[in-house]
């Protein structure tokens, strides 16, 4: 694993209007790592992801992407540093076909996957290329939402609850995708409620509560932290 940090979050505070939702979040993600933010609903995991990409109401602190400070940058400038965000709600355009959804986002950086490479990874999307986006199954929509950011050239992927509500066979396909992307040098930050999905995939885990990180440990320390995780997450 590379020791070079891709993402450095320091003393991050975030607000929605007058609601102070992030209270000094601190973590580092190294290049080529997969990390998972764990926590109960309302712990601040999605707000942290939205703050990283610049979609929260207001933020204060430091967020560096490959050494570039982004705390004062708008979302479109942050994305061009190589970030791709896949939100929980997926954001599939109902008036466009699956392939039109796939090719809609602009190229942000060199090295993005071609449509053919994406279809090789997600054969279901090739079969449904001409189908209206919202006529895809939930699993196919999730694959499309992730595939869309792979085409842009993003190398740091922010994936929010990509396994939620999906059939086990689709969850397995998404896990295989994450392993493939990690082997290809992508850096991934996941928010996951499905601990069984995240546990074998992540290199490190950050547990959030009340808008801050309260525990952190590596995959090799997972067994030793199961009692703590049960207390925090009920797993």
N, C-alpha and C positions, 0 to 999 in steps of 0.2 A: 504493500500500500504506500502510495506517495505521501510524503510528509508535508507537501505543499498545500496550504489551505486554499480551497476554492471559495468558500463562504465563511466570513467571520462576523458574527453577530455579538455586539457588546452593549450591555446596559440599554437594551431596546425597550422603550415605552411606546404604547400605542393607545389611541383614543378613537371611539366612534362618537362624534359630538362631544358631550360632556362626560361620557362613560370611559373611564380609564381602565382598559382591558389588559394591557401588557405592563408588567411591573419590573422591568430590569432583566429581560431575557438575555442569557449569555450562552453561546455555544459556537463551536467551530466544526466545519465539515471539510475534510481533506479531499483532494482531487481523487476521483475513482471510488469514493466511499458510498455506501448506502446507509443512511441513518433514518431512524423512525422516531417521531414525536408521539409519545403515548400519554394518555390522560383521559379523565372523564369528560363528557360533554360539558362545554363551558370553561374548560381549563385554560384555553388560550391557544390551542394548537393551530386551528384554521386562521385565527387572527395573526399569528406569527407568520404563517405562509403569505397571507395577504400583505402584511407589512413588508416582507422581503421584496415582493414584486411591486410595492407602492400602491396598493389598492385599499389601504386603510385610511380612515379620516385624517388622522394626524399621527406623526411618529417622531420620536426623539431618541438619540443615541447614535450608534454606529453600525452600519451594515456594509461590509466591504466584499466585493466580488472580484476575486483575483487581484486584490490590493487596491481596487478602485472604490472610493467612498461613494455610496449611492443614496445616502439618507436624504439628500436634497434634490435628487433627480426624479423626473416624472417617469411613469411606468414604461412608456415606449423607449426611453433611453436605457432603463434598467434591462429591459428585454434584449436589447441589442448587445449587451455584455455576455449573452449566451444563456439566458434564463428562459425556461418554458414552464408555464403554470397550467395545471389541469385541475380545475375546480371541481368540487363535489357535485355541482349541478350540471356539469358536462358542457352545456352551452351549444348543443347541436342546433344548427339552423334548419327549421322545419321546411322552408321553401326550397332548399338546395338538396341535390342528391348526395349520397355518401361521398362520392368522389369529388364533387364540388366543395363539400365541407372540408375534405382533406387538402385540397390545393388552395383554399381561400387565404390562409395566413401568409404573410410575406416572408421571404427569406431574411433571416436575421444575421446569419453568419455562414461562412463556408463550412462544408462538411455535413450538411443535412442529408437525411436519407432520401433516396428517390422514391417515387410512387411504386415502382416495381419492387424495391427492397422492402417497403412497407407491406405490400401485398404478400411478399414471401413470408413475412413475419406473422401477418394476419390474413390467412387465406379467406376467412369469412368476409372480409371487406371487399376482396376482389369479386366474390360471388354477388355481393349486394351493391356493387359500385353505382348502379343506376337507380337504386331504390331511394325514395325520399328519406331524408335523415331520420325523421321521427318515426318512420315505419320499421326501423331496425329494432331488434330486441334490446333490452337493457344492457346485456353483455356486449352486443355489437356496437351500441352507442358508446360504451366505455372504451372499447378498443379504438374506435374512431377518435374519441377525445384525446387519447394518449398519442395515437398515430399522428394527429394533426401537428403536435408540437415537435415530433421527431423530424418532420420534413423541414422545419424552419432553420435547423442548424444549432438549436439550443443544446448545450452540453450539461447544464445543471437543470434537472427536472424536479419540479415541486408537484407532488402527486397527492391529492387530498381524497382519502377514503375511496380509492379506486375499486376495492373489492366489495363495497357495501351493497347488500341485497342481491348479489349475483349467484348464479348456480355454481356448485362446486367445480364443474368442468371448466367454466369460464375463469374462476378464481385460479385454477391450476395453470391455465394458459397465460394469465397475467403474471403469475409467479415466474413462469418460464421466460416471459418477456423481460422481467426485471433482471434475471440472471444473465440473459443475453446482453442486455444493455450494460450491465456492470462489467462484463467481460470485454465489451467494446470500448470501455473507458469513460462511460457516462458517470456523472455524479448525481445521486438521487436523495431527495429528502421526502419522506413519506409521512403523512398523517394517517394513522390506522386505528380503528376500533377493533378490527379482527386480529387479535394477538397471534393466533395460530398461523395466519397468513404472513405476518411481519417477522415472527421469531426466526425462521430459518433464512431469511433474506438479508436482514440488516447486519451491518458490522458493529454498529453502536446504537444505543437506545437512550433517549432523553425523556424523562417523565416530567410532565407539566402539571401544576396545580396552581390555581389562583393567579394565572398570568405570569408565572415564572417557572424556571426549571428547578426541580427539587431533588432529582436523582439522575445520575448518569452512569452507564456501565457498558462494557463491551459484550459481544456475543459470548465470549469465553467465560464471562461472569454471570451468565443468564441463570444457571441453576442456583447459584448462591443468592440470587435476588428474587426468586419466585415468591417467597413469603412477603417481601415488601410489595411486589407487584399485586399480589392478592389483596393486600390492604388498600392499595391505591386504586386498583382497577377492578377488583373482584374476579380476576382470572384464575 
